Amino acid sequence: MKTKSLLRLIGLGAVLLSTLAGAQAASISGMAFFDLNGNGLRDAASEYGLPTWTIQLDTVPSGGSPLSTTTDVNGHFTFGSLAAGSYTLSAVQPATWFQTYPAAAGPHQIALAAGDTVIGEDFGCKLPVRVPQIEWQRNFGGSQYDTG
């Protein structure tokens, strides 16, 4: 169909239009979490979601400005109404944090087919040792932590 081919060329700006043109929308979701022990895995009993973090989604190759969203109060995010294609998903960490998952602060590379629902595209992040993590935990709810 001519319309779908044209929409692929436009990139992320065509997400809504491709859905209107009859393509099945896909979605990507995940979580940004505080990886207290830095092992790259979410230990559900002790590691919290990170609220208000920016997550970006870009087409591969980049087709313009990336989409972005903010994690909810539990650290979850979703990008919905996506067209089939290849995407790069990345987290924007504040300067005092570093990423533990995916390794080496890398993004997730995702290939979507029409109608796909991709879950579990998570980002583990940790504070440097110099910041008292227990104090940050006690004051969780924003970026309130004792630096001294």
C-alpha positions as CSV (number, residue, x, y, z in Angstrom):
1,M,0.0,0.0,0.0
2,K,1.4,3.4,-1.0
3,T,0.3,5.1,2.2
4,K,2.2,2.7,4.5
5,S,5.5,3.1,2.4
6,L,5.3,6.8,2.6
7,L,4.7,6.7,6.3
8,R,7.8,4.6,6.9
9,L,9.9,7.3,5.3
10,I,8.5,10.0,7.6
11,G,9.5,8.1,10.8
12,L,8.2,8.7,14.3
13,G,6.0,11.6,13.2
14,A,3.9,9.2,11.3
15,V,3.0,6.9,14.2
16,L,-0.6,8.1,14.6
17,L,-1.1,8.4,10.8
18,S,0.0,4.8,10.3
19,T,-2.5,3.6,12.8
20,L,-5.2,5.6,11.0
21,A,-4.1,4.0,7.7
22,G,-5.0,0.6,9.0
23,A,-1.7,-0.8,10.4
24,Q,-1.9,-2.5,13.8
25,A,-0.2,-0.4,16.4
26,A,2.6,-1.8,18.5
27,S,3.8,-0.8,22.0
28,I,7.0,-0.8,24.1
29,S,7.0,-0.7,27.9
30,G,9.4,-1.1,30.8
31,M,10.7,0.4,34.0
32,A,13.5,2.5,35.3
33,F,14.6,1.1,38.7
34,F,17.1,2.0,41.5
35,D,19.6,-0.9,41.3
36,L,20.8,-0.6,44.9
37,N,23.4,-3.5,44.6
38,G,24.5,-2.6,41.1
39,N,24.0,-6.2,39.7
40,G,21.9,-5.2,36.7
41,L,18.9,-7.1,37.9
42,R,15.8,-5.8,39.6
43,D,15.5,-7.4,43.1
44,A,11.8,-6.7,43.5
45,A,11.8,-6.8,47.3
46,S,14.3,-4.0,47.7
47,E,14.7,-2.0,44.5
48,Y,12.3,0.8,43.7
49,G,11.0,2.3,40.5
50,L,12.4,5.7,39.6
51,P,9.7,8.3,39.1
52,T,9.9,11.2,36.6
53,W,12.8,9.9,34.6
54,T,12.9,10.7,30.9
55,I,12.9,7.8,28.5
56,Q,13.5,8.4,24.8
57,L,12.5,6.3,21.7
58,D,14.1,6.9,18.3
59,T,13.8,5.2,14.9
60,V,16.7,3.3,13.4
61,P,18.3,4.9,11.5
62,S,17.3,8.1,13.2
63,G,14.4,9.7,11.4
64,G,14.2,13.0,13.3
65,S,13.5,14.0,16.9
66,P,13.0,11.1,19.3
67,L,9.7,10.6,21.2
68,S,10.1,11.0,24.9
69,T,8.0,10.1,28.0
70,T,8.4,10.3,31.7
71,T,8.2,7.4,34.1
72,D,5.2,7.3,36.4
73,V,5.4,7.2,40.3
74,N,6.4,3.5,40.1
75,G,9.1,4.0,37.4
76,H,7.0,2.5,34.6
77,F,6.8,3.9,31.1
78,T,5.0,3.0,27.8
79,F,5.2,4.1,24.2
80,G,2.0,3.1,22.4
81,S,0.5,3.5,18.9
82,L,3.9,2.7,17.3
83,A,4.4,1.7,13.7
84,A,6.3,-1.5,12.8
85,G,10.1,-0.8,12.5
86,S,13.4,-0.7,14.4
87,Y,13.8,1.5,17.4
88,T,16.4,2.6,19.9
89,L,15.2,3.0,23.5
90,S,17.3,4.9,26.0
91,A,17.1,6.4,29.5
92,V,18.3,9.9,30.3
93,Q,20.0,9.7,33.7
94,P,20.6,12.7,36.0
95,A,24.3,13.5,36.3
96,T,24.7,11.8,39.7
97,W,23.5,8.4,38.4
98,F,25.0,5.7,36.2
99,Q,23.3,2.9,34.3
100,T,23.7,-0.8,35.3
101,Y,21.3,-2.3,32.8
102,P,21.6,-2.6,29.9
103,A,25.3,-2.8,30.4
104,A,27.8,-0.1,29.5
105,A,25.0,2.5,29.5
106,G,23.8,1.2,26.2
107,P,20.3,1.5,24.8
108,H,17.8,-1.2,24.0
109,Q,17.6,-2.1,20.3
110,I,14.0,-3.2,19.4
111,A,12.5,-4.5,16.2
112,L,8.7,-4.2,16.2
113,A,6.2,-5.9,13.9
114,A,2.7,-4.6,13.5
115,G,0.7,-5.2,16.6
116,D,3.7,-6.3,18.8
117,T,3.5,-5.6,22.6
118,V,7.1,-5.5,23.9
119,I,7.4,-5.5,27.7
120,G,10.3,-5.6,30.2
121,E,12.6,-3.1,28.4
122,D,14.0,-2.0,31.7
123,F,16.8,0.4,32.8
124,G,18.7,-0.3,36.0
125,C,20.4,2.8,37.5
126,K,22.6,3.3,40.6
127,L,24.0,6.2,42.6
128,P,27.8,6.5,43.0
129,V,29.1,5.2,46.3
130,R,29.8,8.7,47.5
131,V,26.1,9.4,47.9
132,P,24.5,7.8,50.9
133,Q,21.9,5.5,49.3
134,I,20.1,4.7,52.6
135,E,19.4,8.4,53.2
136,W,18.1,8.6,49.6
137,Q,15.9,5.6,50.1
138,R,14.4,7.1,53.3
139,N,13.5,10.3,51.4
140,F,12.4,8.5,48.2
141,G,9.8,10.4,46.2
142,G,12.0,12.7,44.2
143,S,15.7,13.5,44.0
144,Q,16.1,14.2,47.7
145,Y,19.3,12.7,49.1
146,D,21.9,13.7,51.6
147,T,25.2,14.4,49.8
148,G,27.2,15.1,53.0
